[in-house]
Each structure stands twice: as C-alpha cells, then as structure tokens.
C-alpha cells in the first residue's frame, strides 16, 4: 500500500469513528429553552414554532426543523412533539436574520 492510499484509508476510518458518538443531545447547556407554539410536518421533517422563555429572546419567532438525524430525548419520534410542550434545544450555526434560523443539534422534550 502506498503512503497516499494509507492516508485515504486512515481518513476514512476517522470519519467513520467520528460518526459513532453518542446519539443523545450534546453535553452542554441548551442554547434555547421555551415552549412549542405550533407544529407542522413535511417530508419527514417536523417544524416547531418556538416561544422562548425569558432570557432566550434571541430565538423569538424561530421555527426549528427537526429531521430524523436530530437526537431527541423525552419522545421516541419528533412527530410526538405537540403544542404546549416545553423544550430545550441545542443549536449549531445560526443565520443572523429575524427570526434567527439555526441548525438543530438536539432537542429534549420536558413535558
């Protein structure tokens, strides 16, 4: 095996291992805490209109897209999330718009 191929094989192994982490929500404080105002679903993705608690107003009017790849706690499936449920949401990068648009890294349903 030439050294170029070794690097490709090594990189592929690292990529596979990186995907084998915990399936739960991230191990940090959630970025958003609040309630579900409304839920809709389209093509397997659940859209959650979010009402933030005091101190999380940055997420006012945000709709979080929760696809099958998003780790969930408190429910088995995103389709079980309902208006009135209390949520903790972990986000990735956010587009600075109004309302803010963020990738979702994890959701915990508290109710």
C-alpha positions in Angstrom: 0.0 0.0 0.0 1.5 3.4 -1.0 1.5 6.2 1.6 -1.1 8.1 -0.4 -3.6 5.2 0.0 -2.7 4.9 3.7 -3.8 8.5 4.2 -7.1 7.9 2.4 -7.8 4.7 4.5 -6.8 6.5 7.7 -9.0 9.5 6.9 -12.0 7.2 6.1 -11.5 5.4 9.5 -11.5 8.7 11.4 -14.7 9.8 9.6 -16.4 6.5 10.5 -15.4 6.8 14.1 -16.5 10.4 14.3 -20.0 9.3 13.4 -20.1 6.8 16.2 -20.6 9.2 19.0 -23.4 9.3 21.5 -26.8 9.5 19.9 -28.1 11.8 22.7 -28.3 15.6 22.9 -25.0 17.5 23.2 -23.2 17.5 26.5 -23.6 21.2 27.2 -26.3 23.7 28.3 -29.0 24.1 25.7 -29.0 27.3 23.6 -32.8 27.7 23.7 -35.4 27.0 26.4 -39.1 27.5 25.8 -42.4 26.1 24.6 -43.8 24.8 21.4 -46.4 27.2 19.9 -47.2 25.2 16.8 -46.1 22.0 15.0 -46.2 21.1 11.3 -44.6 18.3 9.3 -43.4 18.0 5.7 -41.4 15.2 4.1 -40.4 13.6 7.4 -39.2 16.8 8.9 -41.1 18.3 11.9 -41.2 22.1 12.1 -41.5 23.6 15.6 -42.6 27.2 16.0 -40.8 28.2 19.2 -41.8 30.5 22.0 -38.7 31.3 24.1 -38.6 31.7 27.8 -37.3 34.9 29.3 -33.6 35.2 28.7 -33.8 33.3 25.3 -35.5 36.1 23.3 -32.8 35.7 20.6 -35.0 32.7 19.4 -38.2 34.8 19.2 -40.3 33.6 16.2 -37.8 30.8 15.3 -39.1 27.7 13.7 -36.7 24.7 14.4 -36.6 22.0 11.7 -36.2 18.6 13.4 -35.3 15.9 11.0 -34.6 12.2 11.6 -30.9 12.9 12.2 -31.6 15.2 15.2 -31.1 13.5 18.6 -34.2 13.6 20.7 -34.9 13.0 24.4 -38.2 12.7 26.1 -40.0 11.3 23.0 -39.4 8.5 20.6 -40.1 10.5 17.4 -40.3 14.2 16.5 -43.9 13.6 15.4 -44.8 13.2 19.1 -43.9 16.9 19.8 -47.1 18.9 20.4 -48.1 22.5 21.0 -47.6 23.4 24.6 -44.6 21.0 25.2 -41.6 22.5 27.0 -38.3 22.2 25.1 -34.6 22.5 25.5 -32.9 23.0 22.1 -29.2 22.7 21.2 -28.3 24.6 18.1 -25.4 24.7 15.7 -24.7 27.7 13.4 -27.4 30.4 13.1 -28.2 32.7 10.3 -28.4 36.2 11.7 -31.9 37.1 10.4 -35.2 37.7 12.0 -36.3 35.3 13.0 -33.0 33.6 13.5 -32.5 30.4 11.5 -30.4 27.7 13.2 -29.4 24.2 12.6 -30.7 21.9 15.3 -28.2 19.6 17.1 -30.6 18.1 19.7 -34.0 18.5 21.3 -35.2 17.5 24.8 -38.9 17.5 25.4 -39.5 18.3 29.1 -43.3 17.6 29.3 
